[in-house]
Amino acid sequence: MDYSLEVQERFRSPARAGEFAEGTPQVVAGEAEDRTLNVWFRFQISVAGTVIRAVRFRAFGCPHSIAAAAWVADGLEGRDVAAIADLDMHELRRKLDAPVEKLGKLLVLEDALRACWDALQDQAESRNGS
């Protein structure tokens, strides 16, 4: 399979791959997998207020999957947490020039991010005493 230059670069050097040190404050995590697609993602997001300070990820999957996780991690840092909910996997597929058959894997990535979003919402509710 031919991979776009963007996929090749992000697959070879996936910035932000890994995990935060145990005990890093204000970190939420979310993961998702689909064994039928041979894909798994885990994201950790460090926040300060409503701003995403840093993102780390771990992923198992094809080069498109790894590149997508790296692209998302890069793109979220410094943004408002609402950016998590605004990500569009169809747009990401186009940016990476991934075949439409890879969309299912990107939707699993979206599920992992949704789990982070839910954890952030739970965290906010517990701070507010709800």
N, C-alpha and C positions, 0 to 999 in steps of 0.2 A: 504494500500500500504506500502511496505517496503521501507525505505529510507536508503541510505548509511550513514555511520558515518559522512562523510564530509557534507552531506546535513543536517543531524540532528544538528551538531555543529553550522553550519553557520545560520541555521534557528533559533535556540535557542538564539544565541548571534550574531546578524548581525552587526559586527563592521562597522563603517562608515555610519550607517543608520542615516538619519536626513538631515538637511540642514545647510548651512553656514549662519552666521548672516547677516542680511540685510546690504548692503554696503561693504561686503568683496571685496577687490580689485581683479581684474584679474580672475573673475569667469565667466564661460560660463555654460549654462544649455541646456539640451535637454530632450525631453520626447517622449514617444510613448505608444500607447495602442491598444488593440484589444478586444473589448467588447465581441465578439463571443468566445474568449478564456479566458475571465475573467482575463485579465492581463494588468497592467499598470506599467510603469517605468519612473522615473525622476532622471536624474543624474545631479550633479553639479561638475564641475572640476575647480580647482584653479591651475593656471599655473604661472610659473616664467620663462619668455623667452620661451623655448621649453620644459621645464621640468614640469611634473605634480607634483605639490606640495601636493595636497590633493584631495580626491574624497568623495563626499557624495551622498547618494541615498535615494529615497523613492520608495516603490514598493507595489503593490497589486497583489497577486497571490498565487499560491500554494507554498508549502515548496521548491520545486525545483526552482521556480522563485526567491524567496527571497534569497536562498542560492547562486544562480547564480549571482545575483546583488552584493551580499556581496563578492563573490570570485573575480569578476571583479574589484570592488572598491579597494580591498586589493592589487590585482595584478598590478594595474595601477600606484599607488603612487610611485614616485621617478623615473619613466620611462619617456622617450621622448614621446611627444604627438603623434608621429607616431605609438606608440603602440596601440592606439585606433583603427586605421585602420587595424592593424595586428591581432586583435582578431578573433578566429575561433570558432564559436558556435558549430560546430560538435565536436571539441576537448573538449570544455567545457562540452558538454553533456556527453562525455565519462568520463571526470575527475570526474563528479558528479555522475556517474553511473545512469543517468536519462534515463527513457524509451524513445524510439525514438518518441513517441507521444508528448513528451514535447518540441521537437525541434521548433515547431511553436512559443511557448512562448519565447524561447531563441532568435528567430529571431526578435521578438518585442523588446527585450532587445538590440539587435544589432541596431535596428532602432533608439532607444533612444541615443545610443552612436554615431551613424552617425549624429544625430542632434547636438550633442556636437562638433563633428569634423567639421561640416559645420559652426557652430558658431565660432569656433577657426579660421577657414579659413577666414571668414568674418571680424573678428577682426584684423587679420594680414593684410588683404587687406586695411582696413581703416587706419591702422597705416602707411602703406606704401604709402598712397595717391592714391591707384588704384581705 
